[in-house]
């Protein structure tokens, strides 16, 4: 039963359609309208041209020392308390970034102080800023999930550069999301990074419990058929997960999709392979002891 449940959980996760991303635009940020504030910070606004058909905010750090640049400050941003998540989304490009840079958004809630979100993921729209990249989407997201009685009363956004580097930002939008919607899901993506962490945690816990049960039963020489069945079930789950991970790579799915599948698949293949011989030897030893005890009688 355990192996059937585990296998079904992987199959169902793979079979689910991509999460939908319906959005309500709360505000569209116009860099030009914020020129006085931005010029005080030493930033530059580039008009639309042949390089990009939209205006861009240029953030540059010519020095090897760390630099945090404030680029946006929104009072009463208008995010509803009923929103399950909200995000500042847009396009970003960067060149010659030393170290790991990121965008950060500080959200101020009434009576709760500030909480932050940062683009420090390994992939997707919340990916960290390293080296150089052509234009790609970014998303600074915060999940409320109905846990607040009011939306944020203020937002502050910074670009954090640990060393030299140049960052260009297109005009961002502030977007809020309802139940079942995720700002970190891109078109065609099987699931978001948040879902990947949840799936990895659940599957890791299941594998840990199954492994512990196998260890306890085999050490006591109990339920040999059940133990063998669980080992076979793990192999089946591993094969399914590895196949799905390979498909995800071929379909150019992001890191948050293919990595958990390959990790789960690898563990489910390697663990039974390493345990099978020791478990079989343990059952044989216990069987020989029983035979010897019966002969002695």
SENU-765076 format. One record per residue: residue number from 0; x, y, z of N, C-alpha, C in turn. Coordinates in steps of 0.2 Angstrom, whole numbers. Layout:
   pos    n.c1    n.c2    n.c3   ca.c1   ca.c2   ca.c3    c.c1    c.c2    c.c3
   NUM       X       Y       Z       X       Y       Z       X       Y       Z
...
// end
This chain:
   pos    n.c1    n.c2    n.c3   ca.c1   ca.c2   ca.c3    c.c1    c.c2    c.c3
     0       4      -6       0       0       0       0       4       6       0
     1      10       6       4      14      12       4      17      13      -3
     2      19       8      -6      23       9     -12      18      12     -18
     3      11      10     -17       6      12     -22       5      20     -21
     4       4      21     -14       3      28     -12       9      33     -15
     5      15      31     -13      21      35     -15      21      36     -23
     6      20      30     -26      20      30     -34      15      35     -37
     7       9      34     -34       3      38     -36       5      46     -35
     8       8      48     -29       9      55     -28      14      58     -33
     9      19      54     -35      23      57     -41      19      57     -47
    10      16      52     -49      12      52     -55       7      58     -56
    11       3      59     -50      -2      64     -50       2      71     -51
    12       7      72     -47      11      78     -47      13      79     -55
    13      15      74     -58      18      75     -65      12      76     -70
    14       6      73     -68       0      74     -73      -3      80     -72
    15      -2      84     -66      -6      90     -65      -4      95     -71
    16      -9      99     -73      -8     104     -78      -4     110     -75
    17       0     114     -79       3     119     -76      -1     124     -72
    18       1     127     -67      -3     131     -63      -5     137     -67
    19     -11     140     -66     -13     145     -69     -10     152     -66
    20      -9     157     -70      -7     163     -67     -11     169     -70
    21     -17     169     -66     -21     175     -68     -19     181     -63
    22     -20     187     -65     -17     192     -61     -21     198     -62
    23     -21     202     -56     -24     209     -56     -19     214     -55
    24     -18     218     -60     -13     223     -60     -15     229     -55
    25     -11     230     -50     -13     235     -45     -10     242     -47
    26      -4     242     -50      -1     248     -52       5     246     -57
    27       5     251     -62      11     251     -67      15     256     -65
    28      22     254     -64      27     259     -62      30     263     -69
    29      30     269     -69      33     273     -74      39     276     -72
    30      45     274     -74      51     277     -71      52     284     -73
    31      49     286     -78      50     294     -80      47     298     -75
    32      41     296     -72      37     300     -68      41     300     -61
    33      46     296     -60      49     296     -54      56     298     -54
    34      57     302     -60      64     304     -62      67     309     -56
    35      64     313     -53      67     317     -48      70     313     -42
    36      66     308     -40      68     304     -34      74     300     -36
    37      74     297     -42      79     293     -44      85     296     -46
    38      85     302     -49      91     306     -50      95     308     -44
    39      91     309     -38      94     310     -32      99     304     -30
    40      97     298     -32     101     292     -30     106     291     -35
    41     107     295     -40     112     294     -45     111     289     -50
    42     104     287     -51     102     283     -56     101     286     -63
    43     100     282     -68      98     285     -75      92     281     -78
    44      88     285     -81      83     282     -85      84     283     -92
    45      84     277     -95      85     277    -103      79     276    -106
    46      78     280    -111      72     280    -115      72     274    -120
    47      66     272    -123      65     267    -127      69     268    -134
    48      73     263    -136      77     264    -142      77     258    -146
    49      82     257    -150      83     251    -154      85     245    -149
    50      88     246    -144      90     241    -139      85     238    -136
    51      80     242    -134      74     240    -130      68     244    -132
    52      62     242    -133      56     246    -135      53     249    -129
    53      56     248    -123      53     251    -117      58     255    -113
    54      56     260    -109      61     264    -105      64     259     -99
    55      70     260     -98      74     256     -93      77     261     -87
    56      78     258     -81      81     261     -76      88     258     -76
    57      93     262     -76     100     259     -76     103     260     -69
    58     105     254     -66     108     254     -59     115     252     -60
    59     120     255     -58     127     254     -59     131     254     -53
    60     136     250     -52     141     250     -46     148     249     -49
    61     151     255     -50     158     254     -53     164     252     -48
    62     162     252     -42     167     250     -37     166     243     -34
    63     172     240     -32     172     233     -29     168     232     -23
    64     166     238     -19     163     237     -13     155     237     -14
    65     152     234      -9     145     232      -9     141     239      -9
    66     135     239     -13     131     245     -14     124     242     -14
    67     120     246     -10     113     245     -10     109     251     -12
    68     105     250     -18     102     256     -21      95     256     -20
    69      92     261     -17      84     261     -17      82     264     -24
    70      77     260     -26      74     262     -33      67     263     -33
    71      63     261     -27      56     262     -27      54     262     -20
    72      49     267     -19      46     268     -13      38     269     -14
    73      34     265     -12      27     265     -13      23     266      -7
    74      20     271      -5      15     272       0       8     270      -2
    75       5     266       3      -2     264       1      -2     261      -6
    76       1     256      -7       2     253     -14      -5     250     -16
    77     -10     249     -12     -17     247     -15     -18     239     -15
    78     -13     235     -12     -14     228     -12     -20     226      -7
    79     -25     222     -10     -30     220      -5     -28     215       0
    80     -32     216       6     -31     211      11     -33     204       9
    81     -37     204       5     -40     197       3     -35     193      -2
    82     -30     197      -5     -25     194      -9     -21     188      -6
    83     -20     183     -10     -16     177      -7      -9     178      -8
    84      -7     183     -13       0     184     -14       0     191     -19
    85       6     194     -18       7     199     -23      14     200     -25
    86      16     203     -30      23     203     -33      24     209     -37
    87      30     211     -37      32     216     -42      36     213     -47
    88      33     213     -53      36     209     -59      38     214     -65
    89      42     211     -69      45     215     -74      50     212     -78
    90      55     215     -81      60     213     -85      67     215     -82
    91      72     211     -82      78     213     -80      84     211     -84
    92      89     215     -85      95     213     -89     101     215     -85
    93     107     211     -85     112     213     -81     119     211     -85
    94     124     214     -83     131     213     -86     136     214     -81
    95     141     210     -81     147     210     -77     146     211     -69
    96     141     207     -67     139     207     -60     144     203     -56
    97     148     206     -51     152     202     -47     148     199     -41
    98     150     193     -39     146     190     -34     139     188     -35
    99     135     188     -30     128     186     -30     124     193     -28
   100     121     196     -33     117     202     -32     110     200     -32
   101     105     204     -30      98     202     -30      94     209     -29
   102      87     208     -31      82     213     -29      79     211     -22
   103      77     216     -19      74     215     -12      68     219     -12
   104      62     217      -9      56     221      -8      55     220       0
   105      54     226       3      52     227      10      45     229      10
   106      41     225      13      34     226      14      32     228      21
   107      29     234      22      27     236      29      19     235      30
   108      18     231      35      11     229      37       9     233      43
   109       3     235      44       0     239      50       1     234      56
   110       5     237      61       5     233      67      10     227      67
   111      13     225      61      17     220      61      25     221      59
   112      26     227      57      33     229      55      34     227      48
   113      40     226      46      42     225      39      44     217      38
   114      42     215      32      45     208      30      48     209      23
   115      53     205      21      56     206      15      56     199      11
   116      56     200       4      57     195      -1      63     197      -5
   117      67     192      -8      73     193     -12      73     188     -17
   118      76     190     -23      77     186     -29      84     182     -28
   119      83     177     -24      89     173     -22      89     165     -24
   120      84     164     -28      83     157     -31      88     155     -36
   121      88     148     -37      93     146     -42      90     146     -49
   122      84     148     -50      81     148     -57      74     151     -56
   123      71     153     -62      64     155     -62      64     163     -62
   124      59     166     -61      58     174     -61      61     176     -54
   125      62     172     -49      65     175     -43      73     173     -43
   126      76     172     -48      83     169     -49      87     175     -46
   127      93     173     -43      98     178     -41     101     181     -47
   128     105     187     -46     108     190     -52     115     189     -51
   129     118     186     -56     125     184     -56     128     184     -64
   130     134     187     -64     137     187     -71     133     192     -76
   131     131     189     -81     128     193     -86     121     189     -89
   132     116     193     -91     110     190     -94     107     195     -98
   133     104     192    -104     100     196    -108      93     197    -104
   134      88     201    -107      82     202    -104      78     195    -102
   135      76     195     -96      72     190     -93      67     192     -88
   136      62     188     -87      57     191     -82      60     190     -75
   137      57     195     -70      59     194     -63      52     195     -59
   138      52     192     -53      46     193     -49      49     193     -42
   139      47     199     -38      48     199     -31      41     198     -28
   140      41     192     -25      34     190     -23      34     189     -15
   141      28     190     -12      26     189      -5      20     186      -5
   142      19     180      -1      13     176       0      10     178       6
   143       4     180       6       0     182      12      -5     176      14
   144      -8     173       9     -12     167      10     -18     168      15
   145     -20     174      15     -26     176      19     -24     177      27
   146     -17     178      28     -15     178      35     -15     185      38
   147     -16     190      34     -16     197      36     -23     200      36
   148     -24     205      40     -30     208      41     -30     214      36
   149     -25     216      34     -24     222      29     -18     221      24
   150     -19     224      19     -13     223      14      -7     228      16
   151      -2     228      13       4     232      15       3     239      14
   152       5     243      19       4     250      19      10     254      16
   153      15     250      14      21     253      11      26     248       8
   154      29     249       2      34     245      -1      40     248      -2
   155      46     245      -1      52     248      -3      56     243      -7
   156      59     245     -12      63     240     -17      70     243     -18
   157      74     238     -17      82     240     -18      85     235     -23
   158      90     237     -26      95     233     -29     101     232     -25
   159     103     226     -23     109     225     -19     114     222     -23
   160     120     226     -24     126     224     -28     132     223     -23
   161     134     216     -23     140     215     -18     147     218     -21
   162     147     220     -27     153     222     -31     151     226     -37
   163     156     226     -42     154     229     -48     149     226     -52
   164     145     230     -56     140     227     -60     135     232     -63
   165     132     230     -68     127     235     -71     120     231     -72
   166     115     234     -69     108     231     -70     103     236     -73
   167      99     233     -78      94     237     -81      87     234     -79
   168      83     238     -78      76     236     -76      71     240     -80
   169      67     235     -83      61     238     -87      56     241     -82
   170      50     244     -85      45     247     -80      41     241     -77
   171      41     241     -70      38     235     -67      31     236     -66
   172      27     231     -64      20     231     -62      19     228     -55
   173      15     231     -51      13     228     -45       7     224     -46
   174       7     217     -45       1     213     -47      -1     209     -40
   175      -7     208     -40     -10     204     -34     -13     197     -37
   176     -13     192     -33     -15     185     -35     -20     183     -30
   177     -25     179     -33     -30     175     -29     -28     168     -27
   178     -33     164     -24     -31     157     -22     -29     153     -28
   179     -24     149     -27     -22     144     -32     -18     148     -38
   180     -16     154     -37     -12     158     -42      -5     159     -39
   181       0     159     -43       7     159     -40      11     164     -45
   182      14     169     -42      18     174     -46      24     171     -48
   183      26     165     -46      33     163     -48      32     157     -53
   184      26     156     -56      25     151     -61      25     155     -68
   185      30     152     -72      30     155     -79      26     151     -83
   186      24     154     -89      20     150     -94      23     143     -96
   187      19     138     -95      22     131     -97      25     128     -92
   188      27     131     -86      30     128     -80      26     123     -77
   189      28     117     -75      24     112     -72      22     114     -65
   190      26     117     -61      24     119     -55      29     124     -53
   191      28     128     -47      32     134     -45      38     131     -40
   192      42     135     -39      47     133     -34      45     132     -27
   193      39     136     -25      36     135     -19      33     127     -18
   194      30     125     -24      27     119     -24      33     114     -24
   195      38     115     -27      44     110     -27      46     109     -20
   196      47     114     -16      49     113      -9      44     109      -6
   197      38     111      -7      33     107      -3      33      99      -5
   198      34      98     -12      34      91     -14      40      88     -12
   199      46      91     -12      52      88      -9      52      86      -2
   200      48      91       2      48      90       9      43      84      11
   201      38      83       7      33      78       8      36      71       6
   202      39      71       0      42      65      -2      48      63       2
   203      52      68       4      58      66       9      56      63      15
   204      50      66      18      47      63      24      45      56      23
   205      41      55      17      39      48      16      44      43      15
   206      50      45      11      55      41      10      59      39      17
   207      59      44      21      62      43      28      58      38      32
   208      52      39      32      48      34      36      48      27      33
   209      48      27      26      48      20      23      55      17      25
   210      60      21      24      67      18      26      68      16      33
   211      65      20      38      65      18      45      61      11      46
   212      55      11      43      51       5      44      55      -1      41
   213      58      -1      35      62      -6      32      67      -8      37
   214      71      -3      40      76      -5      44      74      -9      51
   215      68      -6      54      66      -9      60      63     -17      58
   216      59     -17      53      57     -24      51      62     -29      49
   217      67     -27      45      72     -31      43      77     -33      49
   218      78     -29      53      83     -30      59      80     -35      64
   219      73     -36      64      70     -40      68      67     -47      64
   220      69     -47      58      67     -52      54      59     -53      53
   221      56     -47      53      49     -48      52      46     -45      45
   222      40     -48      43      37     -45      37      41     -45      31
   223      44     -50      30      49     -50      24      46     -48      17
   224      40     -51      16      36     -49      10      35     -42      10
   225      33     -39      15      31     -32      15      38     -28      14
   226      43     -30      17      49     -26      16      52     -26       9
   227      51     -32       6      53     -33      -1      48     -29      -6
   228      42     -29      -4      37     -25      -8      39     -17      -7
   229      41     -15      -1      42      -8      -1      49      -6      -5
   230      54     -11      -5      60     -10      -9      58      -9     -16
   231      54     -14     -19      51     -14     -26      48      -7     -27
   232      43      -5     -22      39       1     -23      44       7     -24
   233      49       7     -20      54      13     -21      57      13     -27
   234      59       7     -30      62       7     -37      57       9     -42
   235      51       7     -41      46      10     -46      45      17     -46
   236      45      20     -40      44      27     -39      50      31     -42
   237      56      28     -41      62      30     -43      63      31     -51
   238      60      25     -54      60      25     -61      56      30     -64
   239      50      31     -61      45      36     -63      48      43     -63
   240      51      44     -57      53      51     -56      59      53     -60
   241      64      48     -61      69      49     -66      67      50     -73
   242      62      46     -75      59      47     -82      56      54     -83
   243      52      56     -77      49      63     -78      54      68     -77
   244      60      67     -73      65      72     -73      68      73     -80
   245      69      67     -83      73      67     -90      68      71     -95
   246      61      70     -95      57      73     -99      57      81     -97
   247      57      83     -91      57      90     -89      64      93     -92
   248      69      90     -92      75      93     -95      75      93    -102
   249      72      88    -106      71      89    -113      66      95    -115
   250      61      96    -110      56     101    -112      59     108    -109
   251      65     108    -107      68     115    -104      64     117     -98
   252      61     113     -94      58     115     -88      63     118     -83
   253      62     123     -79      66     126     -74      69     121     -69
   254      74     123     -65      77     120     -60      73     117     -55
   255      68     121     -53      63     119     -48      58     113     -50
   256      58     112     -56      54     106     -59      59     100     -59
   257      64     100     -63      68      94     -64      72      92     -59
   258      75      96     -54      79      94     -49      76      90     -44
   259      70      92     -41      67      87     -36      65      80     -39
   260      63      80     -45      62      74     -49      68      69     -49
   261      73      72     -51      80      69     -52      82      66     -45
   262      82      71     -40      84      69     -34      80      64     -30
   263      73      64     -31      69      59     -28      70      52     -32
   264      71      53     -38      72      47     -42      79      43     -41
   265      84      47     -40      90      45     -38      91      41     -32
   266      87      45     -27      87      42     -20      83      35     -20
   267      78      35     -23      73      29     -24      77      23     -27
   268      81      25     -32      85      19     -35      91      17     -31
   269      95      22     -28     101      20     -25     100      17     -18
   270      95      19     -14      94      16      -8      92       9      -8
   271      87       7     -12      85       0     -12      91      -4     -14
   272      95      -2     -19     101      -5     -22     106      -7     -16
   273     107      -2     -12     112      -2      -7     110      -7      -1
   274     103      -7       0     100     -10       6      99     -17       4
   275      97     -19      -2      94     -25      -4      99     -31      -1
   276     105     -31      -3     110     -36      -1     110     -37       7
   277     111     -32      10     111     -32      18     105     -35      21
   278      99     -33      18      93     -35      21      92     -43      19
   279      94     -45      13      93     -52      12      98     -56      16
   280     104     -53      17     108     -57      22     106     -58      29
   281     102     -52      31     100     -52      38      94     -57      39
   282      90     -58      34      84     -62      34      87     -70      34
   283      92     -71      29      95     -77      29      98     -79      36
   284     102     -75      39     105     -76      45     100     -78      50
   285      94     -74      51      89     -76      56      86     -82      54
   286      85     -84      48      82     -90      46      86     -96      48
   287      93     -95      47      97    -101      49      97    -102      56
   288      97     -96      60      96     -97      67      90    -101      69
   289      85     -99      66      78    -103      68      79    -111      66
   290      82    -112      60      83    -119      58      88    -122      64
   291      93    -119      65      98    -122      70      95    -123      77
   292      90    -118      79      87    -119      86      82    -125      85
   293      79    -126      79      74    -131      79      78    -138      79
   294      84    -138      76      88    -144      76      90    -146      82
   295      92    -141      86      94    -142      93      89    -145      98
   296      83    -143      96      77    -146     100      76    -154      98
// end
